[in-house]
Amino acid sequence: MNLLFRLVWMLLTLRARGPFTPPDDVSRVPLIVFPNDLDLNFHVNNGRYLTLMDIGRIDMFIRSGLLRAARSHGWTPVLAAGKIRFRHEMRAFQRFTVETRVVYWNDVTVVMEHRCVIDHPRYGRTAAAVALMRGGFYDRKAKAFVPIATMLEAAGLPRRDPPPASDEVAAFLAAEDALKRAG
């Protein structure tokens, strides 16, 4: 139920955050840790981080116009891979911000970075968790991922060359490709 509440909150506050133009913009959605986000150690459950990051991705898709374009063409947003690094714990009622940005893309997939940012008493403003996610929009009729250029055009976004892959992104993509080959 708390995820539904968060989704409604994100939708109600969309206008305040304004439009989103990837890859320059960063989606920032302020949230609070609820008690049912916690595990037996009384900090946010590792799986819950990924679910909380969904809120940032949905915010980015809606504000950029990508979700509207996808729905009008019958495309579905799909994640293909993800990697997360936990750095600091988050506890009940702690405020945090899910930050989402596009860091790389190729012909048919996009790599997004998610950060759950907190004000840490010792380290200041820092990420409690950082994740890289690889995904795209899937056309079920064509049984293929939609080319990024087609997706950008459908959403009315400027067509751009992808930024170079950072060392972290290149390592993530290489590891994901190795897993795919391993079956």
Secondary structure, 3 states (H helix, E strand, C coil): CHHHHHHHHHHHCHHHHCCCCCCCCCEEEEEECCHHHECCCCCECHHHHHHHHHHHHHHHHHHHCHHHHHHHHCEEEEEEEEEEEECCCCCCCCEEEEEEEEEEECCCCEEEEEEEEEEECCCEEEEEEEEEEEEEEEECCCCEECCHHHHHHHHCCCCCCCCCCCHHHHHHHHHHHHHHHHC
